[in-house]
Amino acid sequence: MRKLVGDFFNDNLTIEVVGTARNGKDAIEKIQQLQPNVVTMDVEMPEMNGLEALREIMNKCPVPVVMLSSTTKQGTENTLTAMEYGAVDFVAKTSGTISLDLHKIKEELVQKVEAAANISVTKLKRPLEMTYKRDTFKVEKSFNTPPIKKQQPVTVTPIPNKKEWNKVSKKIILIGTSTGGPRALQEVITKIPENVHAPILIVQHMPAGFTKSLANRLNQLSNIHVKEAEQGDILKEGVAYIAPGGYHLKLRKIGTSYGIVLDQTEPPRSGHRPSVDVMFEDVSNCHDMDKIAVIMTGMGQDGASGLKALKKSGNVRAIAESADTCIVYGMPKAAVETQLVDEVVDVDEIAQTIMKYMY
């Protein structure tokens, strides 16, 4: 497995493999000795597993880590724990613990390692700040990190002819995110109050299986109900629906309500299914609801063109996560560049900003 992963970078002009490690314990010693810019690490390893090793690495010798994970139930849950501990991202192995057809994920892994090389470790070490509905999961604030250095404030150009916001109208909250998204969602969704008078639709770029574990985890931590969206779900206020990996998330009118449509036939958009653009564009056709659209940390531009469709066809308030807290300032940057974003705020202020438009 180590040989296969190492060989992926043989012809890469920007990444050089400087070493390999047999297990987590060996990895910590090698990282201190070789001081790499990025580490790839399996969740499942002998002697000291990936989670234990990751915690040690983020405490002793912090470095961006991209995890390799199996798609078993335990594997998906461990991967989300790894995100909480500070891993940048993960790649799902194609066929279990020993994946000899690993070449299928070569392109994805190389892309994520290249992106990880430019990520600030300070942001990855940031402790998650939140209160808990239930004690099923514990997130330990074990990192003593300096506050994030603020960048120059982003100036948002006032949007001409902006429609007046009606606080009593029917509303829907739409959230799109990618790299760094599980942590960002945990900061936002856990702060949304139980009595929020709107359904929430979420697109997080993740493969099938991982979105279910993410929904279950967020549900345990949040005051609202969080679930992986299912075909035909009728939207309810105070419920967050996460698009399953491999399906675009759309809506269809059912009487005075809306039902969820999971679409596996429309091709991926910019490599993503679910896609934020597809969700935004589809919901732009729901003219009897005002929309609060949120774009958070992630690589690429997903969400920017969908935001244009939303703004063109209805009353929308758009919120983008600031560069100060984004693990990757790609998707929010693309959204801001459309000049259609109403507010740019740090991740820990997003829930409060959403709620400002609810009442």
N, C-alpha and C positions, 0 to 999 in steps of 0.2 A: 504493500500500500504506500509506504514512504517513497519507494523507488518510482512508482507510478506518478505520484503527486509531484515529486522533484523533476521528473522528465517533462512535465507540462511546461516548464519554464526554460527548457534547453535553448529554444530559439527566440526567447523573449529579450527584447532590447532594453527594457527598463527594470526587470527583476532578475536578480542573481540569487540562487540558492546557496546560502553560506554554511548550512549544516542541517543535520537531522537528529532526532532524539528518539530513543526507544520507548520512553514512557514519560509521565508527567514530571517525575522527580528529575530525570535526566534533562528534560526540557528546561526546567528552571535554571539548572547549572549552565546549560548551553546558552540560554538567553543572556545570562549575566556575563558570560565569557565572550560571546560573539556580537552582542548588542544589535540584533537585527531591527529593521524598520517594521516588519510584519511577521507574524507567526501564523501558520495553519496548524490546527490541532484537532484531533478526533475527540468527540465526546467520550467514547469508550476506549480506555487504555488500561494496560496492566499496571500493577503496583500503586500508582496514583492516577486516578481517572481525570478526565478533562476538566470537570467542574472544580475538583480540589486544586488541580494545577492552575486553573484560571484565577481562582481567588488569590493564590500565592503570587502569581505573576503580577496581578493588578496591585498588590500590596508592596511587593519587593522590587520589581523591575517592570513597571507598566509599559505595555507595547500593544498596538492594535492586533487583535486576534480574530481570525476567521475560523469558525468551527466547521468540522465535517460531522454530519449527523445522520443516523439511520432514521427511517420513517416509522419505526415502531411507536406505540403509544408512549412508552418510557423514553424513547429517543426524542420525540417531539417535546415532551415536558422538560426533559433535561436541557434541550436547546434553548427553551424560553428562560430557564433559570440562568443559563450561560449569558443570555442577553442582559439579564438583570445584573449579573456580576461584572459586566463591562465588555463582553465580546462585541465586536463591530457588527458582525454579520455571520451567516452560516450558509452552507451548501448542503442540500440533502443528497446523501449517497443513493445511487440508483437501485441497488439490490442488497440491502442489509449491511451487516457489520463488515464483512469482507466483500467488497464490490470490485470484481475483476473487470467489469465494464465501466470503470471509472472515467474512461475517455469521454463518455457522454456528457460529463459535467465539466470538461476541461475549460471550455470557453467561459462559462459562468464563474468558475473558481478563479481563473486568471484575471477576469474583469474585477472581481471583488477584492482580490489581493492588490491589484493596481490602485483601486480606489482607497483601500485601507491605508496605503502608504502615505496618503495626504491628510489623514484624519488626526485631529488633536486628541491626545491621550487624556488630557485634563477633562474633556467633555465626557469621555467614556468612564472616567472614575467618579463622576458626579454622583453623589448618593441620591437615590429616589426619595422624594419628600411626599409623604401621603399619610392619610389615616386609613384604617381598615374597617370594613364592614364585618368581616369574619376573620378568625385567626388561623384559617387553613394554611395560608402561606405567610412566611416571614421574610421580609427583605431587610437585611441587616445593614445599617449604616456604618460599615467598617472602614471607610476610606476617609482619611483626613486630607482634604484637598483645598488648595487656595481657591478663592472665588474666581469665576471666569472673568477674564479681562474683557471689558465691554468694547465693542467696536463702535465706530462712528454711527450715530443713530440713522436709521433709514428714513428718508423723507418720502411720504406717500403723497403723490399728487392728488388734489381733490378731484373727484370724478364729476364731470359736468352732468347736469340734468339728473342728478341722483334722486330716485323716488323717495318720498317720505316713508319712513319706517313705521309700520302699524303694529303696535305691541299686542293687539288682541287678535290679529289674524292667525290662521292655521299655519304652522311652521314645520319644517323638516331640517335636521342638522346633517350635513354631509362631511365626512372626513376622509382625506386621502393621504397616505404616507408609504414610505418604503424603508430604505436603510436607516436603522436607528428607531424605526417605528414602534416596535413592541415597548421599548422604554418610554417613548413619548406618549403612546396611548395610555400607558399605565399612569403617567403623571396627569393626563387630561381626564380620562374616563372616571377615575376614582374620585374626582372632585366635582362631578356632575351630580346635583341633588336628585333624590328619588322622585320628587314631584315635578320634574322637567316636563313641560307640556309639548313634547315633540318626540317623534321617533328619530333614531340616529342610524344612518347608514355609513359603514366603514369599509374602505378598500385598503388593505395592507398587502403589499406584494409579498406573497408567501406561497409555497407549494401546498398541494392538497395534504390534509392531515395536520399540518402545523396550525392552520387557521382555527381548527376545532379546539386544539389545546390552548391557543391564545384566548379564544372566547371563554373557555371554561375558567382559565386563570383570572381573566379580568372580571368575570362574574363573581368569583369568590372574593375579590378585593373591592368591589364597587357597590354603591347604594342602588344604582339602577340594575336592571336585568340585562345581561350581555349573552348573546347566543350566536352560534354560527348560523347564518341565514339558510333557510330551507325553502324549497320550491313551494309557492303558494302561501307562505307566511303572510298573515294580514298585519299591516303595520299598526303598532300600538305605541302610545306615548310612554316615555320612560323605559323603552327597550332599545338596546343597541344591537344592530344586525351586522355581523362581519361577513363579507363576501367569502365563500369557500375558495380555496386555491383551485385554479383551473376553470372557474366560472366567472363570467361578467355578471354584475349585479344590476338588474333593471326592475322597473315597476310596471304594473298595469292596473287600470281603474277597475274596482269591483264595487258597484253601487256608489256610496259616498266615500268608500275607503280605497286603499291601495294594497295590492298583493305583490309579493316578491316573485320575480321571474329570474331564474338562474339560467344563463345562456352559455352553452358550451359549443355552439355552432359558429358564432361570430369569431373570426380569428383574433389572436392576441394583438393588442395595439402597442406598438413600440416594444414588442417582446413581452408584454404583460397581459395576463388574464387571470385574475380580474384587473381591469384598468380603471384608473380614476377618471380619465377622459370619458370613457364609455358611460360610467355611472353618472357623471355630471351632465353629459349630453342627453341621456335618457330622462333624467329628472327635470331637465329644463322644459320638457313637454308637459309637466304637471303644473298647470297654470293656476290651480286653486290653493297653492301653498307658497308661502314665502320661504326662501332658502338661506340658511347660514352655512357657507362653504368654508372649510378649513383645510389648508394644505400644510403638511408638516415635513420634517426631515426626510430626505431621500435623494438618490441619484437620478439624473435625467430630468425630463420636463413633463412627466405625466401630470395632468390636472390643468395645465395652462390653457390648452385649447378648449377643454371642457368648461373652464371658467368663462371663456368668451361666450359660449353657447348659453350658459346660465344667465349671464348678465344681459344678454341680448333679449331674452324672452320672459323675464320676470323680475320680481323684487328680490334682490340678493345682497347680503352683506358677506364680504370675503375677508378671511383672516389668514395670514401667513405666519409661520414660525420664523423668528428672527435668526440671523446668522450666528448670533451669540450662543444659542443653545442647540442649533441643528448639529447632528453628527455629520451630515452631508448637506450643504446648502445648495442643492440642485433644484429640486421641485419647487420649494418656496421662492427661490430666486427667479425661476422662469415665470412663476405666477406674478411676482411683483413687477417684472419687466413688461407684463401686459398692461400695466397701469390701471388695473381693475380691482386691485386689493384695497380694502378700506382700512385695515389695521395690520401692523406688523408687531408681534409681541413675543416675549420669551415663552418657552413651553409651559412654565409654571403659572403663566397668566392666561393661558388659552381658555381654560374652563370658565374662568371669571368673565372673560370677554364674550364668550358664547352666551352666558347667562344674562349679560347686560342687554342682549337683543331679545331676550325671551319675555321680559316683564316690563 
